[in-house]
Amino acid sequence: MGAGSCEDHYMQDAAECYWTFICQRELEKLDLNITSVTERETEFTDYCSLRGITECFQSCDYKTNLDTCVEEWVKNLVDRYPGKKIDITNVEAEYRNLGMKGDFTITLDDGIVISVSLKNYRCGYDSIQLKSGTWHSIINNFALPCAEGPGMYIDCDNGRKFRAQGKSKVKRNKNYRAIGGGAERIIEQLEEIDKIVDEVKQKFVYSPETKFFTEEVAEMWIKDCCDYGNRGIDIVIKALNNLPKEQIKLRILEETDLCHKEELLLVGKNGDMMCSLFNVKYNKLLQRINCEDCDMSYCKYAKNLRFNFFDSQGDILHIDIPFTLQKNGAWYLPKEKYDDEIYHRGERTMLRYGERRPNKSKQMNTSTNIWFNIKKHL
């Protein structure tokens, strides 16, 4: 990637702004836009300018991917909705707060709004990441009624939103007791994960022996990621066994958006692209997984919690959720090594290379990512 030292997550977010800009520009060329392209262009240029990535974005792979496929995508869109005027709008921040996956919307001149999740992969999209979380959130998302906003749930007593972690553990446990049907037994698994998080933090956040990310600490970390990850899968399977299978199936389809409430656009290198609005094979896959004939099972597979979907025709697809630990930048390890100490603005203290960050390290947690090997189905 020709992006120099620019932070990757800034580049990805800038690419989403850039996509709405260049799509709107293509629509304007065809005289099929509803509103002017100026607002989209300003949003993109302001985003890059405020984060100091204007120059490096111009040479990054994320931009090249989008430039290569934008004309074809807009042509397909116009063919799909002939005679319609269209707007493309960036909604990533707004929709995340609503618990939705869309990064941009397609608005037709008759008022129809279509939400689309954009996944732009520098090296291709054989497997796509659908959602990240923690071991706690995997269980909570299957068991508790979800509220708007990441990691938010609805309290059974007052209907207000709450986070089922940290100081809210008492409220979390109260809600599990209120669910009934065996869900109360899940508290034992949640508390087991609580203990693992405490163990990991005592070892890597508070111990003087792990203050620096030495080779020995790195080996220790890799081993614990594996050992704890395997324990985590077993714990979560025990928890899920206390929930109705149909509820689990519904929630995993919602988590992955295989229930098809929103559309999906995948972009890779050399103009490789897949959009659920236009891809026949992907839509047939969605039809099979959402029909009444579809069944589901889950099991431990290597370092993953695997969900298998199948029907009378045979296997449909599987979803893998690897379990590990997340450093969350706990040690300061910039690309270029340095001697002595330097001042870290975020931590407001002097740090040596590889030294533990006093504040950031406290965010260390368990980690999961939901993966779908989509390319094999296209």
N, C-alpha and C positions, 0 to 999 in steps of 0.2 A: 504494500500500500504506500503510495507516494504522499503521505500526509505528514511527514516530518514528526515533530513531537506532539502534534495535536492529539487531545484525548479522544479515544475511539467513540465513547458514548455521545460526545458532542457532534462528531461526524455523522453518526447514525441519525440523531435527531435533526441535524441540519438537512440530511438527505430527505427526510419526510417533508420538511418545509419546501425543499427544492422540487420534489415530485409534484406537489400541488401547484407550484408556480409554473413548471414546464408543461404540465397537462393543461392548465388553464390557457397558457400561451398557444398550445396547439389548437385548442378549441376556438380561440380568438381568430387564428389564421383561417379557420373554416367558417367563421361568423356563426358559431354555434354556442358561444358563451352567453351566460345570463348577465354576469357582472364583469367589470374590467379586470384585467390581469394585474393591474398596478398594486392592489392590496396584497396579493400573494407574493409578488416580487419584493415588496417592502418588508413583509414578514420574514422572508428568507434572508435578505441582505442584513437586516437588523440583527437577526439571530447570530449570523456568522460574525458580524462586526463586534457585538457585545462580548463574544467569547474568543475573539482573536484568531479565528480560523478561516478568514476570508480567502487567503492565498492557498493554504494547504488543502482546503476543500476542493479547489479547482482541479487538483491532480489526484484526488483519492478515488479508489475503486468503487465506492458507493455511488459517486456521481457518474462515473463511466457506465456502470451497470444501467442506471436510469436513463441516461442519454441514449443508450443503444436500443432501448425497447419502447420509449415513450410514443413514437409515431405509430407503431404497430398496435400498442394498447389502446390509444385514442381511436384509431380506425376501427378496432373491434368493438369499442364502446359505442361509437356512432352507428355502426352496423346493427348492434343489438337494440338500440333505441332510435330508429330512423325518424327523422323529422323533429326530434326533440332538441331543445336548447338545454345546455348542461353546465353546471358549476362543480368544481373540485375544491374542497375545503379541508384544511388541516384541523383535526379535532382530537388529536392524541391526548393532550392534557385534560380536556373536558371529559372525554369518554372514559379515561382511567378512573376518574373520580366517581363515575357512574357504574363502575364495575364492568365496562364493556371493553372489547378488544380492538375496536376500530381505530385506525390512525388517520384516515381521511374519509370524507363522505362524497358520494356522487348525488347531486341534487338535480332532479329533472324539472322542467318548466311546468309540469302539472302538480308539483309539490311532493312527489315521491322522493324519499331520502334513503340512500343505500349506504350502509356502513361497511368499510373495507379495512381489513388488517393487512398492512404492508410489511413483508419480511424481505429485507435486502441483504443477501449473503455474498460476501466478497468472493468466495471460492465455490459457490454452488449450494443447492438446497436438497441434497440427498436425504438428510434428516433435518427436521425443523423443530426448534424449541417452542413449545406452546405456552408454558407457564413455569415460573420459578416459585419456590416457597421454602418452608421449613417442615420438619417432621410433624410439628404441632399443627401447622396449617393444613397439611394433607388430611389429617384426621378431622380437624374442625370443619373443613370445607365439605366433607362428606356428611357430617353429623348435624351441624348447627345451621339454622336459617341465616343465610348471608345477607348483609346489608350493603348499601352503596359504599364504595371505597375499598381499597386494598386491605385485606386482613380484618374487615369489620363484620360484626355479627349482630343479630337482633336479640336483645335481652327479653327473656320470656315473661318477666314481671311487668316491665314498663314500656316495652316496645322501642326503647332507645338503642342506639348503636353503641357497641363496646368492642374493645380488642381483647381477645382471649389469651392474653399473655402478660408477663410482668406482674404488676400490682393487681391485675384483673383475674388472677388464677382462682380466687374464691368465687367470683361471679361466674367464671367459666365452669367450675365444678357444680355450682348451683344449677346452671342451665342444663348440664348433662343429667342431673338427678331429675329434672323436670320433664325431660324427653320421655322417659319410661321405655318399656320394651327391651330392656337389657342394656340400654345406652349408658346407664350409671356405671356399669363395669368398665367402661372406657376410661374413666377417671384414673384407674390404676395404671393404664398404659401411658396416659398423659403425664402422670407424676413420675413414671420411670424415665420418660424423656426429659422432664425437668431435672432429674438427678444427673443424667448424662451431660446436659448443658452445663450444670454446675461443675461437674468433674472436669470437663474440657476447659472451662474458664479458670479453674484453680490451677490447672496444669500449664496452660499457655498464656493466660492473661495476668495472673498474679504471682506466679512462681519466679523467683530470681534466676533460676536455672534456664529459663526460656526467654530471658530478656532480649537476647540477640538471636536472629534466625541463622544459626550456624548449620553446618552440614549435619551435625548430630540432631539438632532440633528439626531440620527438614525431614530427615529419615523418620523421626518420631512422629511427625505430623502425618506423613504419608501412611505409616502403619496404622495410626489411629483413625484416619479417614476410612480406611478399609475395615478395620475391626468394628468401630462404632457404626459404620454404615450397614454392615451385615446385621448387627443387633437392632438397628433402627427398622430395617425391613420386617424382621420377625415381630417386633413390637406393634408396628402399624397393621400387619396382617391380623394379629390378635384383636386389635381394636375394630377393624372392619368386620370381623366375624360376628360382632355384636349388632350389626346394622342390617336392615333388609337389603337383599341383593339388588332389587329393582331401584332402590334409592341410590345405591352406589353407582349403578349403571347410568342413571339419569344425571348424577352429579359429574361423573367423569366425561360424559358427552358435553355437558355444559362447560366444564373446565377447559376442554380442548376445542370447543366450538364445533365439534363434529355434529352437533344438533342443528347446525347451519342457520343460526340466527343472524350471523354476519357473513360477509364474503371474505375471501382470502386472495391476496396477490403475492406470489413468490417471484423474486427477481434474483438471477444469478449472473455469472459472467458471460460475455460474448452474446448478449441478447437473449439468453435462456430465461423463459418466463412461463408462469402458469397462473391463470386467474380462474377462480371458481365460477365466475360469471360466464365463462366461455368454454371451459374444459368438460367434455362429455364424460370421459372416464371418471374424473373426480366426482362428478354429480351422481353417477351410477353407484359409486362407493358410498356416498352420503345417503342415497336412497336405501341401500341394503342395511346400513348400520342403524337407520332410524325406523325400519319396519318392525312390526310386531313379532316377526319370525326371528329377529336378532336376539341372541343370548350372550352372556358374558361370564368369564371366570377370571380369577386373579391368583397369582402365585409368585413365589420367589424365583427369579431367573438371574443367575450370576449375581451382580451387585445391583440388580434392579427389582423393583416391584413391577410385575408385568400384568397388564390387563389384556386379555384375549377376547376378541369379538368374533362370533361365528353364527351361521344360519344353516338352513337345510341344504344349501349349496356347498357349504364348507367354510373354511376360514375366511374372514373378511379383512381384518387387520389386527395389529397389536400396538399397544402404547407402553413404552418403557419409562419408568421413573427411577433413575439412579439415586442412591442415598450416599451422602458424604458429609463432610464438615466444610464450613465456609470461613476463610480467614477474614474476609471483609477488610483487607488492607491493614491487618493488625500490626505488621512490621513494615518499617519504611525501607522499601527496596526499589529506588528509582533505577532506570535502565543503566545509567552511568554511575559506577562506584566512585566514592570520594573518601578522602582521609579526614581525620579530625571530626569536628561537629559543624552542622549548619542549622540555621534557624528554620523551623517548620511553622509556617503561618497558621495552618489549620489547628495544630496542636499548641501553638504559642509557647514553644519550648525548643531548646537545642537538642538535636538528635544526631547520633552516629549512624553510619550506613548499616542497615539491617537491624536497627534497634526497634524495640516494641513501641508503638504509639500509645501513650497513656489513655487517650480518650477513644480513639477509633477501635482499639483492640477490644473494648467492652462490647462491641457489636458482633463479635464472633458468635456463630450460631451453627445449628444443623442446616443442611441444605438439600433441596430436591429440585430437579428440573424435569418437566414432562416432555418427552421426545417422541416424535412420530416419523418413522422412515417412509416418507411420502413418495419418493421418487420411484420406488418399485411398483407403485400402483398407477403410475401415469404413463 
